[in-house]
């Protein structure tokens, strides 16, 4: 048999609707063959490798059983800690090597986007068996297959997704698929476990699809349970809560759904909780009572398994509980997926794939990093650089970039032109310019004015500007900061100064010198680069390690604008330790913030309008004892781009 075509299944979106339907048809045929005890040989001489970097029972064993039942062979690495991965071998090297031993690789990995990386480096097909909290496409095939068998169709079904909808990768793949097949979704998350924004944004932008999110209490608040839910007449797959009297948008009154067709319950993904997240105290507990209302009597109960405490064992004998049938479907459905790959390899038809828009090329100094801390690019950085594509947005005034690996999106508030070294606040008028800059490789993106100016970019066009602080006045403002810190913190021996790169770092060193002069205490000093993917916090006093545990951290920055920079700095601190206290010292407070962050210590309050910007220039350490000759603070007005000739010059 020839080698299988390179048909990677990384996302459920890698399969067209027709291909999913074909896989279901094959699964039905294979189920009958298994029931009749037929011997199958369609995968004879083919070898599957299962690489599981995370524990698995159902997925791994059902894939291996599927391959054996098709007459193929399996080589397995069920515990990657017993493989070369434990020696530090990269994912790319592993799949390149294993591609020589197998015809198809089934991969499970804890990092989001790992399956996409594997697909790029492996020479044989990659099947994603779950990558981080991103997707689990073959579980969705099993879910859809069983749901369709039980209900006879998918379009128009109403499915309630309950539990951990934030980290549940099976849910994310299922949402994309249910939207495509025209089903109605009701999200019922446990508190804090909502469907991620990037999933909602993608559905809205690419499929014009949305659904309502309700609490379990809201779902049960009115008699009949689902009487609280009304369909939006203009789009049957869009749901809206209609309880009456509450604030917010409501859908026009319409006939409520005749019934809920399925509950899809998920366990809490404890292994994916962040360091600052704690397990939900009141996680959903699903039992037979949920099936006793007149709108839920025909609903089936689904669960991808394993279950913990969210699903009562009393449901197991109820014919509406079909979660063990979902698990059993793993064999024929995964057999069907392999058989489909074999069929596609043997066939002459060319699989039509719509070419995606090319990745955006960035210069090293302007390349953004993925906002997802669990993205594979954060862990395999020796050979992987962050890579993005322009993403659709329902808001024309937003420019979104989607990570090519984990598919998380970042919104660039400011864009820059690398040739002119000018930056612009993005709005609808910038779309044409940005498309051109992407095409010629001259686009830069920034989260803030501060980041743009730290990279040496100037605003597109400045309005009136004036110097508001000269060298001596800057020194007085820094001295005032030091005095405030000394007066406020009783034990300066527990203080660590952390300056936000780069001007914050210079200020931190100046403050340390002043504090030492005033008190004799020499506090540790470090710099935090909120835009760095690797080692974002580094000591400035020659020590090899930085510790935040139990210490009073004073974050130092030159200007507080939106507050996002400070928030990122705080997040990075909490990722490496738990400070005893965190305080903020800024040279200039300009008075406008998107986040409710108030500085503890301020050198100078300078009221500004929203179109005005403050620019701080500080002397380098070697520019003299105080650097007065180069210290200054400027205030200028921001003018938005108007003409293409000016924007690209």
Secondary structure, DSSP 8 states (H G I E B T S, - for coil): --------BSSGGGS-HHHHHHHHHHHHHHHHHHHTT----TTTT-EEEEEESS--SHHHHHHHHHHHHTT-EEEEES-GGGSGGGGT--HHHHHHHHTTT-SEEEEEESSBTHHHHHHHH-SSEEEEEEETTTB-HHHHHHHHHHHHHHHS--TT-EEEEEE--SS-HHHHHHHHHHHHTT-EEEEEE-TT----HHHHHHHHHHH----EE--HHHHHSSTTSGGGEEE-TT-TT-EEE--SSSSS---------S---EEEE----GGG--TT----TT---B-GGGG-STTTTT-EEEE-S--SSSB-GGGGGSTTB-HHHHHHHHHHHHHHHHHHHHHHHHS----------------GGG----S-TTBGGGTSTTT----EEEE--SSTT--EEEETTT--EEE-SEEEETTTTEEEE--GGGHHHHHHHHHTT-EEEESSHHHHHHTT-EESEEEEEEEEE-HHHHHHHHHHHHHHHHHH-S-GGGEEEEEETTHHHHHHHHHHHHHHHHHS---EEEEE-TT-SS--EEESSS-S----TT-EEEEEEEEESSSHHHHHHHHHHHHH---SEEEEEEEEE-S--SS----SEEEEE----TTEEEEEE---TTS-SS-TTT-EEEEEEEE----HHHHT-
